[in-house]
Amino acid sequence: MAKLLWNPSSANLEITNLQNFAGVSNYQQLHDWSITNPAEFWGYVWDNNVIGDAGETVIAGAGFFDTKFFPTAKLNVVNTLLSGDLDQIIITEISEAGIRRRYSRGEIKKAVNQTANGLISLGVKPGDVVAAWVPNLADVVIYGLAALSIGATVSTASPDFGTTGVLDRFGQIAPKVLLAATSYQYNGKDVDCLDRLPEISAGLPTLKKVLLIGGQSSTAQNFENWRSEFSDQHEPVLLPFDQPGFILFSSGTTGKPKCIVHSAAGVMLKVISEQRYNLDIKPGDNVFYYTTCGWMMWNWLLMTLAVGASIVLYDGNPAFPRPARLFDMAQEEKFTLFGVSAKYIDSLRKFNLEPIKTHDLSELRTITSTGSPLSPEGFDYVYESIKADLHLASISGGTDICGCFVMGAPNLPVYAGEIQAPALGMNMAVYSDNGEAAAVGEKGELVCLQSFPSRPLYFGADENNAKFKAAYFEKFAGVWAHGDFAATTQNGGFVIYGRSDATLNSGGVRIGTAEIYRIVEEFVPIQEAMAVAQEWDSDTRVILFVKLRDGYELTESLISDIKYALRSKASPRHVPVKIIAAPELPRTKSNKLVELAVTEVINNREVKNLEALANPDSLAWFKNLIELQS
């Protein structure tokens, strides 16, 4: 049985009133109620959080494609997102250089109204698209909220995307306005954006205006100066619940990024349920998530404003100028929720940081981890070296739903290596290949059995939902298969072993890559690892690539020790045929390893979208690797 690390106290939780409403006494019963009575559950979330007319019907229709949430509702998400005390500081913006800017709700509301009127003057109307290629700044929040307030759809990308990457995305959506920045900071350096802007603008012929944060140019007007020309009086337009609000993109590692269109109201309602009830975020809290504008966690963080909490934005290297940088911020800004990736927690552990001894984290109640599975050792590290009394919530979902399938529960214990529970309102299971529920501990596909408010409205350029159905519904009829290799636990939680498309097949048994990484990355010389399958002699064999920490070599002794550890701690099937030191492993711009790209290269197949990678040059080394020929 997994190691128990934390038991919740009986303190007042946001979830308590919901349990009382449902007439249940614990989380498991509440979750069962939420999926058995979805109209009551989602109606409760609306009634207690959302400003707008819900209409007479909460849910109409059935199935993933025919279910409609709040089909007669009229609302604008901005009315909820900016409701409250005008003097409350709701955004703190911190640059890598340490410059802080704080914004009250009143200041944000004024700037949003001005920007909305400016967009209207450009002819932007409900259903039109605006785009942003930007660092993680308050101006982007202002711009996004202004677009939502007039019924436009918002799509964002981070400035580390190259010209092709931006055009692969924004070229699909015909934006009328583009917000960009003169530069951004990373690792102590200023990176210029102006050199790429002309080509990007030229590649988007639908643009009527280019706005610039941090300066101006001959073809782009300064954003702050531009919006100041317009009135600060504006009433957000009331819209249907399924009005498109966000366009997000898949990572694009297997081809051109998929264009995923979301309802802003659906995302807001789903994220409110997660934040208020699964993560116990309260009005007045101060929430931080390390993200860029190119990751769905930016949209998730934006929705924190709907629960009356404040958000902290940071743009830059999380370990600059020292590894403890984010903990310095957590202490100074009194974070109540601290959101990071599992890889970041692993890196802290390898730096041997002990914030529990060096930082005052007395206000911190919750740490969330996402992006990849958090190992049991990562769980141990958080409780031993960061803070002993907090809720560590490993969460998992995706761009596809702009939210979580499985996540934390503030009134359940935390066990090492386990995601605590399915999110409220999400009917989750693990299926074996035959389409039946897998036994506890049996590995299979993570699936969702009924629709939810943040289900995408549709994919771009997708006749008859063909791409949409192919992405999630080909494996099991009428059941959303998300592509995660997972198992349920005897504690009612979940363990995710990696992406299904990165799952290895050894001797006819499927192996999640996270099972290998967890063991291999315990070795001090190993910074990170990547396991892939190479086609060989009419079968496949497992190759393990490792990136070494500075000053270490991959010796025969180390290889032997790694293989022994995998054999003894996992199984003989987990032992790779070859272990090879690589100078760099490819990753997406949101810092996820891309096993599939290396798999394609070592099997002499084309990687279809190099622009999806943060470091595409890394693949050249794998292509020329002689060791793979024997």
Secondary structure, 3 states (H helix, E strand, C coil): CCCEEECCCCCCCCHHHHHHHHCCCCHHHHHHHHHHCHHHHHHHHHHCCCCCECCCCCEECCHHHHCEECCCCEECHHHHHCCCCCCCEEEEEEECCCCEEEEEHHHHHHHHHHHHHHHHHCCCCCCCEEEEECCCCHHHHHHHHHHHHCCCEEEEECCCCCHHHHHHHHCCCCCCEEEEECEEEECCEEEECCCCHHHHHHCCCCCCEEEEECCCCCCCEEHHHHHCCCCCCCCCCCECCCCEEEEEECCCCCCCCCEEEEEHHHHHHHHHHHHHHHCCCCCCCEEEECCCCCCHHHHHHHHHHHHCCEEEEEECCCCCCCCCHHHHHHHHHCCCEEEEEHHHHHHHHHHCCCHHHHCCCCCCCEEEEECCCCCHHHHHHHHHHHCCCCEEEECEEECCCCEEEEECCCCCCEECCCECEECCCCCEEEECCCCCECCCCCCEEEEECCCCCCCCCEECCCHHHHHHHHHHCCCCCCCEEEEEEEEECCCCCEEEEEEHHHCEEECCEEECHHHHHHHHCCCCCEEEEEEEEEEECCEEEEEEEEEECCCCCCCHHHHHHHHHHHHHHCCHHHCCCEEEECCCCCEECCCCECHHHHHHHHCCCCCCCHHHECCHHHHHHHHCCHHHHC
